[in-house]
Amino acid sequence: MLLYHLSTVLLATCAAAFSPVLPLSTRSTGQAFISKLSPSTNLSAKPGEFEYALIFDCDGVIIETEELHRLAYNAAFKAADLQIDGNPVEWSVEYYDVLVNTVGGGKGKMFYHFRNTTGAFPTSEGGSKPAPQTPDEEQALIDSLQDNKTELYKDLIEEKAVPRPGIIGLMDSAIADPKVAVGVCSASTKAAVTKVLDVTLGEERRNKLDVCILGDDVSRLKPDPLIYSTAAERLQIDPNRCVVVEDSLIGLKAAKGAGMKCLITYTKGTAKEDFYANGADAKVPEITSSGVTFEGIFGPLRENGLESNILDGIKD
């Protein structure tokens, strides 16, 4: 049985400050300004309102959250005193990288771990509470762990969240263009993502999103394309006019499965994945250092058509 041990990464090594949120000007189009839809709004855009869309994943794209997720899961496991064969349940950095590139959503990761990796569900409360014996008991344990993990994660986000370089600027450039819709699609829970967006984007910018679809809103998570297909439907736009910014292989598969272009801004945990073999249109280590711009993404599509390559001369 494989056992995974908590790394010595300390919370103190995370950055303690997060980038300031700059005020946004409204779009000036010669017409009355139309407020962006809030993430909780499910109304669809008007047909033809947007020519293109730029859609961001959250975890790993807007901020590098995966280590915070891992620490929160391990804290939740410790709080429940989970054990398998007398050993504590802990996820190492290396193993969590595998989960990130294999399974979408936190509950999915836990089910995968207990069903596929360990082949057994854990006892809790130091062994005094037996492992679940039925699917309903398994689901109850996972739900309880996820609820506690989300609260722990929100505390970490409040204290540690830092936007990835260049992402906010790229989002602002898209918001400033009245013909480009801007959205966020994340497999994480609404409570977790809303906290991230509040901290990293600020209320004004967050309220300018045209669509925000989260893990609670869809029945199938990435790599299934449903979350991105749903975004295109709500925006009333052809999927081939959408560009998704992702960081993981499962996110890439979801975007391409929906018929969208996909830019990968990979992280340390996803850098070894073969993104081009799985259809990525471009990949870069990060937005700022690679010279990625809004015009570099949408300029070729507007000038030469939807079959044009994006970010030529920049992507690695």
KOLLOVO-896423 format. One record per residue (C-alpha): residue number from 1; residue in one letter; y, x, z. Coordinates in steps of 0.001 Angstrom, whole numbers. Layout:
<pabas>
pos:NUM&code:a&Y:Y&X:X&Z:Z
...
</pabas>
This chain:
<pabas>
pos:1&code:m&Y:0&X:0&Z:0
pos:2&code:l&Y:3395&X:1346&Z:-976
pos:3&code:l&Y:5921&X:1721&Z:1789
pos:4&code:y&Y:9573&X:2282&Z:1193
pos:5&code:h&Y:11851&X:3930&Z:3695
pos:6&code:l&Y:15534&X:3578&Z:4289
pos:7&code:s&Y:17515&X:6509&Z:2956
pos:8&code:t&Y:19955&X:8391&Z:5109
pos:9&code:v&Y:22912&X:7056&Z:3170
pos:10&code:l&Y:25447&X:6018&Z:5823
pos:11&code:l&Y:28012&X:3291&Z:5551
pos:12&code:a&Y:30614&X:5864&Z:6493
pos:13&code:t&Y:30198&X:7538&Z:3130
pos:14&code:c&Y:31453&X:4451&Z:1316
pos:15&code:a&Y:35117&X:4361&Z:371
pos:16&code:a&Y:37086&X:2645&Z:3079
pos:17&code:a&Y:39979&X:1404&Z:1009
pos:18&code:f&Y:40077&X:-770&Z:-2036
pos:19&code:s&Y:42489&X:-765&Z:-4949
pos:20&code:p&Y:45595&X:-2907&Z:-4641
pos:21&code:v&Y:45697&X:-6064&Z:-6721
pos:22&code:l&Y:48686&X:-6140&Z:-9032
pos:23&code:p&Y:50497&X:-9392&Z:-9849
pos:24&code:l&Y:49787&X:-10976&Z:-13218
pos:25&code:s&Y:52279&X:-12458&Z:-15610
pos:26&code:t&Y:51348&X:-15716&Z:-17270
pos:27&code:r&Y:50408&X:-15854&Z:-20944
pos:28&code:s&Y:53375&X:-16284&Z:-23245
pos:29&code:t&Y:52307&X:-18013&Z:-26447
pos:30&code:g&Y:55324&X:-20081&Z:-27416
pos:31&code:q&Y:53538&X:-23102&Z:-25955
pos:32&code:a&Y:53211&X:-24412&Z:-22436
pos:33&code:f&Y:51139&X:-22080&Z:-20293
pos:34&code:i&Y:47655&X:-23417&Z:-19647
pos:35&code:s&Y:46332&X:-22335&Z:-16241
pos:36&code:k&Y:42998&X:-20593&Z:-16192
pos:37&code:l&Y:40105&X:-22514&Z:-14705
pos:38&code:s&Y:39063&X:-21582&Z:-11201
pos:39&code:p&Y:35487&X:-20350&Z:-10686
pos:40&code:s&Y:34527&X:-23669&Z:-9134
pos:41&code:t&Y:35679&X:-25657&Z:-12181
pos:42&code:n&Y:32967&X:-26829&Z:-14564
pos:43&code:l&Y:35180&X:-28370&Z:-17244
pos:44&code:s&Y:34632&X:-27128&Z:-20776
pos:45&code:a&Y:37327&X:-25551&Z:-22920
pos:46&code:k&Y:38644&X:-27404&Z:-25944
pos:47&code:p&Y:36770&X:-26614&Z:-29202
pos:48&code:g&Y:38623&X:-23844&Z:-31018
pos:49&code:e&Y:40787&X:-22958&Z:-28016
pos:50&code:f&Y:39397&X:-19405&Z:-28022
pos:51&code:e&Y:38507&X:-17058&Z:-30884
pos:52&code:y&Y:36634&X:-14567&Z:-28700
pos:53&code:a&Y:35398&X:-14167&Z:-25147
pos:54&code:l&Y:35058&X:-11200&Z:-22807
pos:55&code:i&Y:32534&X:-11885&Z:-20063
pos:56&code:f&Y:31905&X:-9591&Z:-17101
pos:57&code:d&Y:28866&X:-9223&Z:-14896
pos:58&code:c&Y:29922&X:-8662&Z:-11297
pos:59&code:d&Y:27622&X:-6343&Z:-9343
pos:60&code:g&Y:27714&X:-2874&Z:-10864
pos:61&code:v&Y:30434&X:-3824&Z:-13360
pos:62&code:i&Y:33485&X:-5067&Z:-11466
pos:63&code:i&Y:32424&X:-3026&Z:-8447
pos:64&code:e&Y:29474&X:-794&Z:-7684
pos:65&code:t&Y:27846&X:-3046&Z:-5142
pos:66&code:e&Y:24189&X:-2151&Z:-5401
pos:67&code:e&Y:24178&X:258&Z:-2461
pos:68&code:l&Y:25976&X:-2355&Z:-360
pos:69&code:h&Y:23383&X:-4933&Z:-1407
pos:70&code:r&Y:20575&X:-2546&Z:-447
pos:71&code:l&Y:22089&X:-1804&Z:2946
pos:72&code:a&Y:22592&X:-5516&Z:3586
pos:73&code:y&Y:18978&X:-6318&Z:2674
pos:74&code:n&Y:17676&X:-3586&Z:4942
pos:75&code:a&Y:19928&X:-4832&Z:7751
pos:76&code:a&Y:18562&X:-8352&Z:7272
pos:77&code:f&Y:14985&X:-7027&Z:7277
pos:78&code:k&Y:15699&X:-5115&Z:10480
pos:79&code:a&Y:17344&X:-8110&Z:12141
pos:80&code:a&Y:14234&X:-10196&Z:11419
pos:81&code:d&Y:12047&X:-7259&Z:12512
pos:82&code:l&Y:9859&X:-7543&Z:9399
pos:83&code:q&Y:6625&X:-5543&Z:9382
pos:84&code:i&Y:3645&X:-5103&Z:7106
pos:85&code:d&Y:643&X:-3421&Z:8741
pos:86&code:g&Y:2918&X:-2374&Z:11591
pos:87&code:n&Y:5434&X:-647&Z:9306
pos:88&code:p&Y:9018&X:-1888&Z:8893
pos:89&code:v&Y:10132&X:-3341&Z:5564
pos:90&code:e&Y:12771&X:-1039&Z:4099
pos:91&code:w&Y:14004&X:-430&Z:547
pos:92&code:s&Y:14836&X:3119&Z:-535
pos:93&code:v&Y:17585&X:3955&Z:-3010
pos:94&code:e&Y:15017&X:4859&Z:-5672
pos:95&code:y&Y:13009&X:1677&Z:-5192
pos:96&code:y&Y:16086&X:-542&Z:-5197
pos:97&code:d&Y:17067&X:982&Z:-8548
pos:98&code:v&Y:13705&X:-242&Z:-9859
pos:99&code:l&Y:14359&X:-3732&Z:-8526
pos:100&code:v&Y:17850&X:-3843&Z:-10046
pos:101&code:n&Y:16456&X:-3049&Z:-13476
pos:102&code:t&Y:13486&X:-5409&Z:-13148
pos:103&code:v&Y:14417&X:-8634&Z:-11355
pos:104&code:g&Y:17525&X:-10815&Z:-11297
pos:105&code:g&Y:18796&X:-12348&Z:-8063
pos:106&code:g&Y:18188&X:-11417&Z:-4446
pos:107&code:k&Y:15439&X:-13945&Z:-3755
pos:108&code:g&Y:13683&X:-12849&Z:-6919
pos:109&code:k&Y:13775&X:-9252&Z:-5727
pos:110&code:m&Y:12225&X:-10155&Z:-2384
pos:111&code:f&Y:9503&X:-12292&Z:-3957
pos:112&code:y&Y:8765&X:-9468&Z:-6407
pos:113&code:h&Y:8528&X:-6950&Z:-3572
pos:114&code:f&Y:6152&X:-8984&Z:-1436
pos:115&code:r&Y:4057&X:-10389&Z:-4266
pos:116&code:n&Y:3947&X:-7477&Z:-6701
pos:117&code:t&Y:4709&X:-4279&Z:-4794
pos:118&code:t&Y:3192&X:-4737&Z:-1359
pos:119&code:g&Y:892&X:-7620&Z:-2226
pos:120&code:a&Y:1556&X:-9144&Z:1181
pos:121&code:f&Y:4299&X:-10997&Z:3015
pos:122&code:p&Y:5512&X:-9532&Z:6306
pos:123&code:t&Y:5252&X:-10655&Z:9869
pos:124&code:s&Y:8542&X:-11089&Z:11682
pos:125&code:e&Y:9977&X:-10769&Z:15170
pos:126&code:g&Y:8090&X:-7528&Z:15691
pos:127&code:g&Y:4757&X:-9033&Z:14719
pos:128&code:s&Y:4951&X:-11979&Z:17099
pos:129&code:k&Y:5531&X:-14372&Z:14199
pos:130&code:p&Y:2730&X:-14270&Z:11607
pos:131&code:a&Y:3242&X:-13787&Z:7903
pos:132&code:p&Y:3795&X:-17010&Z:5939
pos:133&code:q&Y:593&X:-18606&Z:4702
pos:134&code:t&Y:1842&X:-21238&Z:2254
pos:135&code:p&Y:4359&X:-21262&Z:-612
pos:136&code:d&Y:6691&X:-23408&Z:1505
pos:137&code:e&Y:6528&X:-20921&Z:4372
pos:138&code:e&Y:7140&X:-18035&Z:1963
pos:139&code:q&Y:10162&X:-19834&Z:540
pos:140&code:a&Y:11514&X:-20573&Z:4018
pos:141&code:l&Y:11284&X:-16900&Z:4995
pos:142&code:i&Y:13001&X:-15746&Z:1799
pos:143&code:d&Y:15745&X:-18366&Z:2176
pos:144&code:s&Y:16411&X:-17303&Z:5760
pos:145&code:l&Y:16529&X:-13613&Z:4852
pos:146&code:q&Y:18859&X:-14286&Z:1922
pos:147&code:d&Y:21249&X:-16344&Z:4051
pos:148&code:n&Y:21554&X:-13584&Z:6654
pos:149&code:k&Y:21759&X:-10887&Z:4000
pos:150&code:t&Y:24666&X:-12710&Z:2315
pos:151&code:e&Y:26674&X:-12781&Z:5549
pos:152&code:l&Y:25999&X:-9087&Z:6168
pos:153&code:y&Y:26941&X:-8289&Z:2571
pos:154&code:k&Y:30218&X:-10214&Z:2790
pos:155&code:d&Y:31191&X:-8112&Z:5812
pos:156&code:l&Y:30459&X:-4916&Z:3869
pos:157&code:i&Y:32465&X:-6146&Z:872
pos:158&code:e&Y:35446&X:-6958&Z:3071
pos:159&code:e&Y:35375&X:-3410&Z:4394
pos:160&code:k&Y:34132&X:-1287&Z:1500
pos:161&code:a&Y:34623&X:-2935&Z:-1914
pos:162&code:v&Y:36366&X:-806&Z:-4572
pos:163&code:p&Y:36788&X:-1960&Z:-8216
pos:164&code:r&Y:35299&X:355&Z:-10829
pos:165&code:p&Y:37950&X:2366&Z:-12694
pos:166&code:g&Y:39462&X:560&Z:-15671
pos:167&code:i&Y:37741&X:-2791&Z:-15211
pos:168&code:i&Y:40783&X:-4593&Z:-13801
pos:169&code:g&Y:43002&X:-3230&Z:-16589
pos:170&code:l&Y:40527&X:-4340&Z:-19261
pos:171&code:m&Y:40318&X:-7801&Z:-17697
pos:172&code:d&Y:44112&X:-8069&Z:-17541
pos:173&code:s&Y:44417&X:-7158&Z:-21229
pos:174&code:a&Y:42007&X:-9961&Z:-22094
pos:175&code:i&Y:43805&X:-12437&Z:-19840
pos:176&code:a&Y:47063&X:-11562&Z:-21597
pos:177&code:d&Y:45605&X:-12596&Z:-24974
pos:178&code:p&Y:45684&X:-16417&Z:-25261
pos:179&code:k&Y:42896&X:-16454&Z:-27859
pos:180&code:v&Y:40396&X:-14523&Z:-25732
pos:181&code:a&Y:38534&X:-16308&Z:-22941
pos:182&code:v&Y:37699&X:-14330&Z:-19820
pos:183&code:g&Y:34753&X:-15010&Z:-17538
pos:184&code:v&Y:32330&X:-13747&Z:-14925
pos:185&code:c&Y:28575&X:-14405&Z:-15020
pos:186&code:s&Y:26551&X:-13079&Z:-12106
pos:187&code:a&Y:23033&X:-13739&Z:-10838
pos:188&code:s&Y:24206&X:-13266&Z:-7247
pos:189&code:t&Y:24888&X:-16196&Z:-4954
pos:190&code:k&Y:28194&X:-18040&Z:-5077
pos:191&code:a&Y:29070&X:-17012&Z:-1526
pos:192&code:a&Y:28544&X:-13325&Z:-2274
pos:193&code:v&Y:30302&X:-13223&Z:-5656
pos:194&code:t&Y:33255&X:-15314&Z:-4524
pos:195&code:k&Y:33860&X:-12795&Z:-1745
pos:196&code:v&Y:33701&X:-9911&Z:-4221
pos:197&code:l&Y:36131&X:-11598&Z:-6597
pos:198&code:d&Y:38536&X:-12493&Z:-3808
pos:199&code:v&Y:38638&X:-8884&Z:-2623
pos:200&code:t&Y:38678&X:-7095&Z:-5990
pos:201&code:l&Y:40554&X:-9484&Z:-8269
pos:202&code:g&Y:42833&X:-11356&Z:-5922
pos:203&code:e&Y:43411&X:-15118&Z:-5973
pos:204&code:e&Y:45884&X:-15174&Z:-8874
pos:205&code:r&Y:43684&X:-13185&Z:-11229
pos:206&code:r&Y:40519&X:-14986&Z:-10135
pos:207&code:n&Y:42133&X:-18359&Z:-10868
pos:208&code:k&Y:42853&X:-17223&Z:-14419
pos:209&code:l&Y:39168&X:-16971&Z:-15287
pos:210&code:d&Y:38154&X:-19474&Z:-17947
pos:211&code:v&Y:34556&X:-19621&Z:-16769
pos:212&code:c&Y:32618&X:-18356&Z:-13762
pos:213&code:i&Y:28880&X:-19032&Z:-13577
pos:214&code:l&Y:26836&X:-17752&Z:-10666
pos:215&code:g&Y:23215&X:-17608&Z:-9628
pos:216&code:d&Y:23409&X:-20960&Z:-7847
pos:217&code:d&Y:24606&X:-22652&Z:-11047
pos:218&code:v&Y:21609&X:-21996&Z:-13312
pos:219&code:s&Y:17884&X:-22624&Z:-13009
pos:220&code:r&Y:16817&X:-19314&Z:-14572
pos:221&code:l&Y:18319&X:-15913&Z:-13808
pos:222&code:k&Y:18755&X:-12760&Z:-15876
pos:223&code:p&Y:17025&X:-11424&Z:-17961
pos:224&code:d&Y:16815&X:-15043&Z:-19109
pos:225&code:p&Y:19865&X:-15703&Z:-21337
pos:226&code:l&Y:20655&X:-19104&Z:-19777
pos:227&code:i&Y:23663&X:-17945&Z:-17772
pos:228&code:y&Y:25396&X:-16539&Z:-20867
pos:229&code:s&Y:24370&X:-19416&Z:-23125
pos:230&code:t&Y:25869&X:-21796&Z:-20576
pos:231&code:a&Y:29117&X:-19805&Z:-20556
pos:232&code:a&Y:29391&X:-20068&Z:-24349
pos:233&code:e&Y:28776&X:-23824&Z:-24179
pos:234&code:r&Y:31491&X:-24314&Z:-21566
pos:235&code:l&Y:33921&X:-22198&Z:-23559
pos:236&code:q&Y:33059&X:-24093&Z:-26765
pos:237&code:i&Y:32641&X:-20796&Z:-28600
pos:238&code:d&Y:29928&X:-19268&Z:-30782
pos:239&code:p&Y:27914&X:-16697&Z:-28798
pos:240&code:n&Y:28402&X:-14096&Z:-31536
pos:241&code:r&Y:32119&X:-14135&Z:-30696
pos:242&code:c&Y:31410&X:-13106&Z:-27099
pos:243&code:v&Y:31329&X:-9573&Z:-25715
pos:244&code:v&Y:29548&X:-9068&Z:-22395
pos:245&code:v&Y:30157&X:-6121&Z:-20059
pos:246&code:e&Y:26961&X:-5281&Z:-18171
pos:247&code:d&Y:25467&X:-2363&Z:-16258
pos:248&code:s&Y:21727&X:-3077&Z:-16166
pos:249&code:l&Y:18808&X:-3563&Z:-18504
pos:250&code:i&Y:18149&X:-7109&Z:-17336
pos:251&code:g&Y:21808&X:-7962&Z:-17903
pos:252&code:l&Y:21656&X:-6478&Z:-21391
pos:253&code:k&Y:18553&X:-8510&Z:-22211
pos:254&code:a&Y:20270&X:-11676&Z:-21013
pos:255&code:a&Y:23368&X:-11030&Z:-23130
pos:256&code:k&Y:21444&X:-10135&Z:-26278
pos:257&code:g&Y:19081&X:-13058&Z:-25742
pos:258&code:a&Y:22130&X:-15317&Z:-25831
pos:259&code:g&Y:23238&X:-13773&Z:-29122
pos:260&code:m&Y:26210&X:-11847&Z:-27730
pos:261&code:k&Y:27476&X:-8308&Z:-28115
pos:262&code:c&Y:27033&X:-6152&Z:-25030
pos:263&code:l&Y:28912&X:-3134&Z:-23703
pos:264&code:i&Y:27060&X:-1255&Z:-20975
pos:265&code:t&Y:29020&X:572&Z:-18276
pos:266&code:y&Y:26052&X:2198&Z:-16634
pos:267&code:t&Y:25861&X:3421&Z:-13062
pos:268&code:k&Y:23899&X:6194&Z:-11388
pos:269&code:g&Y:21077&X:3753&Z:-10771
pos:270&code:t&Y:20868&X:2547&Z:-14394
pos:271&code:a&Y:21854&X:5688&Z:-16336
pos:272&code:k&Y:18265&X:6539&Z:-17336
pos:273&code:e&Y:17571&X:3189&Z:-19024
pos:274&code:d&Y:17242&X:3159&Z:-22827
pos:275&code:f&Y:19979&X:640&Z:-23513
pos:276&code:y&Y:20281&X:1261&Z:-27247
pos:277&code:a&Y:16560&X:640&Z:-27749
pos:278&code:n&Y:17154&X:-2771&Z:-26187
pos:279&code:g&Y:20081&X:-3704&Z:-28415
pos:280&code:a&Y:23200&X:-2453&Z:-26638
pos:281&code:d&Y:26246&X:-2356&Z:-28920
pos:282&code:a&Y:27840&X:432&Z:-26883
pos:283&code:k&Y:27356&X:2251&Z:-23595
pos:284&code:v&Y:29717&X:4397&Z:-21544
pos:285&code:p&Y:29649&X:5781&Z:-18007
pos:286&code:e&Y:32869&X:3985&Z:-17103
pos:287&code:i&Y:35864&X:2321&Z:-18739
pos:288&code:t&Y:38722&X:4680&Z:-17899
pos:289&code:s&Y:37139&X:8091&Z:-18420
pos:290&code:s&Y:35536&X:7011&Z:-21699
pos:291&code:g&Y:38750&X:5668&Z:-23199
pos:292&code:v&Y:37515&X:2093&Z:-23581
pos:293&code:t&Y:40351&X:-303&Z:-24433
pos:294&code:f&Y:40673&X:-3998&Z:-25190
pos:295&code:e&Y:41780&X:-3144&Z:-28731
pos:296&code:g&Y:38818&X:-798&Z:-29183
pos:297&code:i&Y:36488&X:-3699&Z:-28481
pos:298&code:f&Y:38148&X:-6570&Z:-30314
pos:299&code:g&Y:40193&X:-4736&Z:-32971
pos:300&code:p&Y:37157&X:-4023&Z:-35214
pos:301&code:l&Y:35898&X:-7608&Z:-34850
pos:302&code:r&Y:39265&X:-9050&Z:-35840
pos:303&code:e&Y:39907&X:-6636&Z:-38697
pos:304&code:n&Y:36444&X:-6222&Z:-40211
pos:305&code:g&Y:34380&X:-9180&Z:-39060
pos:306&code:l&Y:31797&X:-9996&Z:-36434
pos:307&code:e&Y:29236&X:-7529&Z:-37792
pos:308&code:s&Y:31560&X:-4587&Z:-37100
pos:309&code:n&Y:30650&X:-1906&Z:-34581
pos:310&code:i&Y:32703&X:-1769&Z:-31413
pos:311&code:l&Y:34011&X:1389&Z:-29750
pos:312&code:d&Y:33005&X:3773&Z:-32532
pos:313&code:g&Y:33790&X:7347&Z:-31518
pos:314&code:i&Y:33830&X:6435&Z:-27830
pos:315&code:k&Y:30355&X:5199&Z:-26947
pos:316&code:d&Y:27770&X:7784&Z:-25934
</pabas>
